[in-house]
Amino acid sequence: MTCSNRWTSAAALFSAFLLASPLFTTAVWGDEKAQRIVSIGGSVTEIIHELGEADRLIARDSTSLHPQSITELPDVGYIRRLSPEGVLSVDPDLIVTLDGAGPPEAVTVLISAGVKFVSLPETYDADGVVS
């Protein structure tokens, strides 16, 4: 299986799980869906777009380059060198990242700011998507 096919399979599994699991969506979204999402990680951004939720994205990181229209959103920095001030300056109500976003001190500040923060594993198999 090529890398592209693995990514497509993982994205499809993640999307199916996300759409089919009220428990997961309630845990992430709470009673109301987030309307101001910052996406950190190219694959996360692409998945959000493919789920038809790009209209809720307000910012992205510098690794989020696809689809091309995403690049019109404010860039909050590189996934591994985030500035909490830059991320929080766009007033998000949800931050979605890939595992490994950082530095750890920046992630701690983002979490302590009270914004919903979800970190997703970067994996290419069903077990990783479910975890």
Secondary structure, 3 states (H helix, E strand, C coil): CCHHHHHHHHHHHHHHHHHHCHHHHHHHHCCCCCCCEEEECHHHHHHHHHCCCHHHEEEECCCCCCCHHHHHCCECCCCCCCCHHHHHCCCCCEEEEECCCCCHHHHHHHHHCCCEEEEECCCCCHHHHHC
